[in-house]
Amino acid sequence: MKKVNLFYSVCQYIPSLIRQESINFGIVVHCPESEYSEFYRTKNFNRIKHFDDEFDIDYLNMMAESLDYTFSIDRLHEDEFQDASLFNDIRDSSFIDERTKFYANEFRFLPTQHLSTTQEELCQDIEELKQTFLYYDQPKGERISTQEVRKLLSKQYKIVKLNKYISKTTFKDFADEPVFDFCYNDTVIKALSFDYVRGRDLIKQTKILSQDIIDNIEYLKGKMVQIVVDNEVNTNEETIVKSINKFYSISKKYNIDIEVVPLAEYSNMLISNGLK
């Protein structure tokens, strides 16, 4: 199968330039060989409303429309007023960079990333990027499993070219299964589905992982335990709060470092900072 290039950049909304806190607003994707580009905006404005005290839906809709106009080539077929010359460089690998370099205040783009794919797998790769960075747009009943979180996490390591520094952990639980999914230096990583809709499953996974951590506490002393989850951690959802508190109570009791971080935030950090 013939290889094609897929470039993407995550758009972040930063309402306060003083606090510098950000939230993913969308993602732009570009395939030069297919002469395709698209801006996918978040549909979950309720999450932005909770994030931004001065939430202005009219302003955000205007910005979403502007970004769509700038990046989405399909608008050429839908909008008779769209300037076709805006996409003269659609086959250039610098297409995204040439547009995102002008955004520096409330809306900023993370460095452009690249992956090699095929025409047959292009749509699936784009969907997986949306799952990773716009996870909260998915209906709660369609959120992803622990296995899918692990798969997306592994793919992000590969995309940002950090997979050569990542290895599989060697110690296992009583069922001879790996306790953690990945490790590097003094950090071990566990992918976990934090879907409170499947509350009983979340409680079960939390109990198993908690016991695995306790059983291997001597090995984990001096290490960082990162639990990468598919949901927000700043939430009032009772099951998620209980799970997070369980992990942090173990951290405090046994004096080990445990961090629970959402997949989208973790992937943003990989792009911006690499492996800490």
C-alpha beads as a LAMMPS data file, in Angstrom:
LAMMPS data file: protein, C-alpha beads

276 atoms
275 bonds

1 atom types
1 bond types

-500.0 500.0 xlo xhi
-500.0 500.0 ylo yhi
-500.0 500.0 zlo zhi

Masses

1 110.0

Atoms # bond

1 1 1 0.000 0.000 0.000
2 1 1 1.272 3.433 -0.924
3 1 1 2.299 5.615 1.997
4 1 1 0.912 9.126 2.474
5 1 1 1.699 11.831 5.008
6 1 1 -0.672 13.030 7.701
7 1 1 0.155 16.231 9.549
8 1 1 -1.799 17.582 12.490
9 1 1 -1.705 20.338 15.071
10 1 1 -3.780 20.771 18.228
11 1 1 -5.486 24.134 18.734
12 1 1 -5.629 25.279 22.354
13 1 1 -7.820 27.966 23.898
14 1 1 -6.085 30.054 26.577
15 1 1 -8.626 32.481 28.106
16 1 1 -6.140 34.022 30.569
17 1 1 -2.686 34.975 29.345
18 1 1 -1.714 35.423 32.997
19 1 1 -2.692 31.955 34.212
20 1 1 -1.668 30.307 30.908
21 1 1 -4.138 27.446 31.476
22 1 1 -5.290 25.833 28.257
23 1 1 -8.003 23.555 26.946
24 1 1 -8.134 21.768 23.594
25 1 1 -10.393 23.680 21.217
26 1 1 -9.826 21.663 18.057
27 1 1 -7.383 19.886 15.795
28 1 1 -6.339 20.594 12.203
29 1 1 -5.305 17.689 9.964
30 1 1 -3.625 17.825 6.572
31 1 1 -2.763 15.195 3.960
32 1 1 -0.796 16.769 1.063
33 1 1 -1.110 13.765 -1.256
34 1 1 -4.900 13.773 -0.911
35 1 1 -5.086 17.574 -1.136
36 1 1 -7.112 17.431 2.058
37 1 1 -7.217 19.613 5.141
38 1 1 -9.827 19.996 7.851
39 1 1 -10.301 21.769 11.153
40 1 1 -12.243 19.727 13.697
41 1 1 -13.547 21.931 16.494
42 1 1 -14.761 20.752 19.850
43 1 1 -18.516 20.363 20.136
44 1 1 -18.392 20.279 23.928
45 1 1 -18.761 23.968 24.754
46 1 1 -20.125 23.074 28.195
47 1 1 -16.645 21.921 29.161
48 1 1 -15.167 25.227 27.985
49 1 1 -17.870 27.080 29.926
50 1 1 -16.732 25.377 33.143
51 1 1 -13.123 26.186 32.260
52 1 1 -13.614 29.878 31.388
53 1 1 -15.340 32.212 33.863
54 1 1 -15.944 34.766 31.090
55 1 1 -17.282 32.263 28.564
56 1 1 -18.547 34.023 25.418
57 1 1 -20.234 31.554 23.084
58 1 1 -20.650 34.084 20.261
59 1 1 -16.925 34.840 20.267
60 1 1 -15.971 31.148 20.343
61 1 1 -18.380 30.332 17.510
62 1 1 -16.891 33.188 15.494
63 1 1 -13.369 31.859 16.071
64 1 1 -14.441 28.317 15.183
65 1 1 -15.922 29.634 11.949
66 1 1 -12.723 31.559 11.182
67 1 1 -10.548 28.494 11.785
68 1 1 -12.836 26.397 9.620
69 1 1 -12.523 28.993 6.845
70 1 1 -8.725 28.972 7.144
71 1 1 -8.128 25.226 7.245
72 1 1 -11.073 23.270 5.840
73 1 1 -10.739 22.793 2.099
74 1 1 -14.249 21.319 1.844
75 1 1 -15.530 24.863 2.318
76 1 1 -14.470 25.481 -1.296
77 1 1 -17.303 23.201 -2.406
78 1 1 -19.845 24.616 0.045
79 1 1 -19.133 28.352 0.143
80 1 1 -19.194 30.308 -3.125
81 1 1 -17.412 33.197 -1.406
82 1 1 -14.463 31.081 -0.285
83 1 1 -11.185 32.218 -1.894
84 1 1 -9.737 29.187 -3.701
85 1 1 -6.255 30.747 -3.727
86 1 1 -6.086 30.201 0.057
87 1 1 -5.379 26.550 -0.688
88 1 1 -2.786 26.909 -3.444
89 1 1 -0.236 25.348 -1.097
90 1 1 -2.420 22.389 -0.120
91 1 1 0.260 19.960 -1.362
92 1 1 3.026 21.587 0.708
93 1 1 4.154 19.910 3.914
94 1 1 4.353 23.362 5.538
95 1 1 0.638 24.036 4.917
96 1 1 -0.287 23.942 8.626
97 1 1 2.811 25.755 9.908
98 1 1 2.350 28.636 7.474
99 1 1 -1.118 29.267 8.931
100 1 1 -0.694 28.487 12.604
101 1 1 2.357 30.733 13.096
102 1 1 0.084 33.774 13.299
103 1 1 -1.817 32.497 16.359
104 1 1 -0.147 33.528 19.602
105 1 1 -2.681 34.845 22.123
106 1 1 -5.965 33.241 23.199
107 1 1 -5.742 30.613 20.466
108 1 1 -2.475 28.804 19.927
109 1 1 -1.381 25.696 18.075
110 1 1 0.968 23.066 19.430
111 1 1 3.911 22.126 17.163
112 1 1 2.819 20.265 14.042
113 1 1 3.199 16.492 14.230
114 1 1 3.568 13.982 11.403
115 1 1 2.753 10.348 10.860
116 1 1 3.076 8.082 7.876
117 1 1 -0.109 6.256 6.890
118 1 1 -1.943 4.914 3.828
119 1 1 -5.010 6.090 1.929
120 1 1 -6.881 3.086 3.325
121 1 1 -5.973 3.925 6.932
122 1 1 -6.151 7.724 6.668
123 1 1 -9.734 8.112 7.924
124 1 1 -9.121 5.750 10.828
125 1 1 -5.963 7.634 11.835
126 1 1 -7.864 10.923 11.808
127 1 1 -10.620 9.427 13.968
128 1 1 -8.016 8.202 16.453
129 1 1 -6.496 11.678 16.633
130 1 1 -9.941 13.094 17.376
131 1 1 -10.440 10.400 20.017
132 1 1 -7.151 11.399 21.627
133 1 1 -7.408 15.182 21.588
134 1 1 -11.189 15.787 21.425
135 1 1 -12.194 12.884 23.613
136 1 1 -14.939 14.747 25.472
137 1 1 -16.900 15.262 22.247
138 1 1 -17.838 11.588 22.236
139 1 1 -21.159 10.520 23.787
140 1 1 -20.571 9.030 27.230
141 1 1 -21.888 5.643 26.136
142 1 1 -19.313 5.506 23.314
143 1 1 -16.181 6.279 25.304
144 1 1 -13.190 4.051 24.896
145 1 1 -11.934 1.003 26.770
146 1 1 -8.642 0.555 28.639
147 1 1 -7.283 -1.400 25.668
148 1 1 -8.117 1.489 23.326
149 1 1 -6.515 4.023 25.702
150 1 1 -3.368 1.876 25.654
151 1 1 -3.430 1.694 21.855
152 1 1 -3.834 5.475 21.447
153 1 1 -1.096 6.120 23.989
154 1 1 1.288 3.771 22.187
155 1 1 0.515 5.499 18.904
156 1 1 1.285 8.926 20.385
157 1 1 4.716 7.750 21.502
158 1 1 5.382 6.661 17.934
159 1 1 4.076 9.866 16.337
160 1 1 6.219 12.159 18.481
161 1 1 9.185 9.801 17.920
162 1 1 9.594 8.867 21.570
163 1 1 8.799 5.162 21.185
164 1 1 12.497 4.259 21.130
165 1 1 12.776 5.529 24.705
166 1 1 9.717 3.571 25.882
167 1 1 9.783 -0.077 26.882
168 1 1 7.404 -2.616 28.366
169 1 1 7.585 -3.266 32.089
170 1 1 9.063 -6.565 33.196
171 1 1 7.283 -7.343 36.468
172 1 1 3.870 -9.004 36.434
173 1 1 0.882 -9.670 38.673
174 1 1 -0.239 -13.031 40.084
175 1 1 -2.004 -13.789 36.768
176 1 1 1.313 -13.294 34.942
177 1 1 0.047 -10.093 33.291
178 1 1 2.126 -6.874 33.173
179 1 1 1.184 -4.524 36.009
180 1 1 2.025 -1.428 33.935
181 1 1 1.948 -0.854 30.188
182 1 1 5.062 1.239 29.562
183 1 1 8.132 2.540 31.341
184 1 1 11.111 4.825 30.825
185 1 1 13.851 5.896 33.225
186 1 1 12.199 6.009 36.681
187 1 1 8.629 6.333 35.370
188 1 1 6.019 3.600 34.901
189 1 1 2.788 4.218 32.982
190 1 1 -0.605 2.565 33.171
191 1 1 -3.435 3.181 30.692
192 1 1 -6.861 3.043 32.299
193 1 1 -10.440 3.716 31.175
194 1 1 -12.026 6.164 33.616
195 1 1 -15.539 5.843 32.210
196 1 1 -17.923 6.345 35.108
197 1 1 -20.827 5.117 32.937
198 1 1 -19.283 1.678 33.438
199 1 1 -18.993 2.373 37.153
200 1 1 -18.666 -1.193 38.384
201 1 1 -15.898 -1.883 35.881
202 1 1 -14.055 1.278 36.947
203 1 1 -14.260 0.282 40.619
204 1 1 -12.958 -3.190 39.759
205 1 1 -10.026 -1.810 37.731
206 1 1 -9.183 0.652 40.495
207 1 1 -9.100 -2.116 43.116
208 1 1 -6.894 -4.341 40.952
209 1 1 -4.410 -1.594 40.090
210 1 1 -4.325 -0.346 43.688
211 1 1 -3.471 -3.806 44.958
212 1 1 -0.852 -4.275 42.246
213 1 1 0.806 -1.017 43.311
214 1 1 0.805 -2.071 46.973
215 1 1 2.157 -5.535 46.119
216 1 1 5.071 -3.930 44.253
217 1 1 5.608 -0.994 46.582
218 1 1 9.311 -1.695 47.156
219 1 1 9.977 -1.683 43.406
220 1 1 8.001 1.555 42.952
221 1 1 9.718 3.583 45.650
222 1 1 11.708 6.333 43.981
223 1 1 9.687 6.015 40.767
224 1 1 6.886 8.073 39.244
225 1 1 3.629 6.203 38.606
226 1 1 1.611 7.850 35.826
227 1 1 -1.955 6.654 35.310
228 1 1 -3.185 7.919 31.926
229 1 1 -6.976 7.957 31.788
230 1 1 -9.625 8.676 29.203
231 1 1 -11.629 11.149 31.242
232 1 1 -11.398 14.420 33.093
233 1 1 -9.881 14.270 36.566
234 1 1 -11.324 17.571 37.792
235 1 1 -14.866 16.294 38.090
236 1 1 -17.640 15.774 40.596
237 1 1 -18.494 12.314 39.300
238 1 1 -18.492 10.204 42.455
239 1 1 -16.948 7.038 41.026
240 1 1 -14.060 8.919 39.419
241 1 1 -13.445 10.976 42.562
242 1 1 -13.308 7.785 44.632
243 1 1 -10.856 6.173 42.214
244 1 1 -8.540 9.202 42.158
245 1 1 -8.676 9.501 45.954
246 1 1 -7.795 5.818 46.261
247 1 1 -4.636 6.258 44.195
248 1 1 -3.605 9.414 46.025
249 1 1 -4.223 7.809 49.420
250 1 1 -1.785 5.040 48.424
251 1 1 0.671 7.709 47.286
252 1 1 0.493 9.441 50.663
253 1 1 0.518 6.271 52.779
254 1 1 3.483 4.612 51.040
255 1 1 5.330 7.798 50.052
256 1 1 5.445 7.156 46.302
257 1 1 4.677 9.557 43.448
258 1 1 1.376 8.850 41.677
259 1 1 -0.064 11.128 39.002
260 1 1 -3.464 10.692 37.319
261 1 1 -3.597 12.562 33.989
262 1 1 -6.125 12.615 31.104
263 1 1 -4.974 11.200 27.757
264 1 1 -5.470 14.485 25.875
265 1 1 -3.458 16.447 28.449
266 1 1 -0.739 13.795 28.517
267 1 1 -0.516 13.802 24.700
268 1 1 -0.279 17.612 24.726
269 1 1 2.639 17.351 27.171
270 1 1 4.400 14.807 24.931
271 1 1 4.206 17.251 22.029
272 1 1 5.325 20.283 24.061
273 1 1 7.825 18.797 26.508
274 1 1 8.609 15.215 25.508
275 1 1 9.287 12.742 28.308
276 1 1 10.014 14.352 31.654

Bonds

1 1 1 2
2 1 2 3
3 1 3 4
4 1 4 5
5 1 5 6
6 1 6 7
7 1 7 8
8 1 8 9
9 1 9 10
10 1 10 11
11 1 11 12
12 1 12 13
13 1 13 14
14 1 14 15
15 1 15 16
16 1 16 17
17 1 17 18
18 1 18 19
19 1 19 20
20 1 20 21
21 1 21 22
22 1 22 23
23 1 23 24
24 1 24 25
25 1 25 26
26 1 26 27
27 1 27 28
28 1 28 29
29 1 29 30
30 1 30 31
31 1 31 32
32 1 32 33
33 1 33 34
34 1 34 35
35 1 35 36
36 1 36 37
37 1 37 38
38 1 38 39
39 1 39 40
40 1 40 41
41 1 41 42
42 1 42 43
43 1 43 44
44 1 44 45
45 1 45 46
46 1 46 47
47 1 47 48
48 1 48 49
49 1 49 50
50 1 50 51
51 1 51 52
52 1 52 53
53 1 53 54
54 1 54 55
55 1 55 56
56 1 56 57
57 1 57 58
58 1 58 59
59 1 59 60
60 1 60 61
61 1 61 62
62 1 62 63
63 1 63 64
64 1 64 65
65 1 65 66
66 1 66 67
67 1 67 68
68 1 68 69
69 1 69 70
70 1 70 71
71 1 71 72
72 1 72 73
73 1 73 74
74 1 74 75
75 1 75 76
76 1 76 77
77 1 77 78
78 1 78 79
79 1 79 80
80 1 80 81
81 1 81 82
82 1 82 83
83 1 83 84
84 1 84 85
85 1 85 86
86 1 86 87
87 1 87 88
88 1 88 89
89 1 89 90
90 1 90 91
91 1 91 92
92 1 92 93
93 1 93 94
94 1 94 95
95 1 95 96
96 1 96 97
97 1 97 98
98 1 98 99
99 1 99 100
100 1 100 101
101 1 101 102
102 1 102 103
103 1 103 104
104 1 104 105
105 1 105 106
106 1 106 107
107 1 107 108
108 1 108 109
109 1 109 110
110 1 110 111
111 1 111 112
112 1 112 113
113 1 113 114
114 1 114 115
115 1 115 116
116 1 116 117
117 1 117 118
118 1 118 119
119 1 119 120
120 1 120 121
121 1 121 122
122 1 122 123
123 1 123 124
124 1 124 125
125 1 125 126
126 1 126 127
127 1 127 128
128 1 128 129
129 1 129 130
130 1 130 131
131 1 131 132
132 1 132 133
133 1 133 134
134 1 134 135
135 1 135 136
136 1 136 137
137 1 137 138
138 1 138 139
139 1 139 140
140 1 140 141
141 1 141 142
142 1 142 143
143 1 143 144
144 1 144 145
145 1 145 146
146 1 146 147
147 1 147 148
148 1 148 149
149 1 149 150
150 1 150 151
151 1 151 152
152 1 152 153
153 1 153 154
154 1 154 155
155 1 155 156
156 1 156 157
157 1 157 158
158 1 158 159
159 1 159 160
160 1 160 161
161 1 161 162
162 1 162 163
163 1 163 164
164 1 164 165
165 1 165 166
166 1 166 167
167 1 167 168
168 1 168 169
169 1 169 170
170 1 170 171
171 1 171 172
172 1 172 173
173 1 173 174
174 1 174 175
175 1 175 176
176 1 176 177
177 1 177 178
178 1 178 179
179 1 179 180
180 1 180 181
181 1 181 182
182 1 182 183
183 1 183 184
184 1 184 185
185 1 185 186
186 1 186 187
187 1 187 188
188 1 188 189
189 1 189 190
190 1 190 191
191 1 191 192
192 1 192 193
193 1 193 194
194 1 194 195
195 1 195 196
196 1 196 197
197 1 197 198
198 1 198 199
199 1 199 200
200 1 200 201
201 1 201 202
202 1 202 203
203 1 203 204
204 1 204 205
205 1 205 206
206 1 206 207
207 1 207 208
208 1 208 209
209 1 209 210
210 1 210 211
211 1 211 212
212 1 212 213
213 1 213 214
214 1 214 215
215 1 215 216
216 1 216 217
217 1 217 218
218 1 218 219
219 1 219 220
220 1 220 221
221 1 221 222
222 1 222 223
223 1 223 224
224 1 224 225
225 1 225 226
226 1 226 227
227 1 227 228
228 1 228 229
229 1 229 230
230 1 230 231
231 1 231 232
232 1 232 233
233 1 233 234
234 1 234 235
235 1 235 236
236 1 236 237
237 1 237 238
238 1 238 239
239 1 239 240
240 1 240 241
241 1 241 242
242 1 242 243
243 1 243 244
244 1 244 245
245 1 245 246
246 1 246 247
247 1 247 248
248 1 248 249
249 1 249 250
250 1 250 251
251 1 251 252
252 1 252 253
253 1 253 254
254 1 254 255
255 1 255 256
256 1 256 257
257 1 257 258
258 1 258 259
259 1 259 260
260 1 260 261
261 1 261 262
262 1 262 263
263 1 263 264
264 1 264 265
265 1 265 266
266 1 266 267
267 1 267 268
268 1 268 269
269 1 269 270
270 1 270 271
271 1 271 272
272 1 272 273
273 1 273 274
274 1 274 275
275 1 275 276
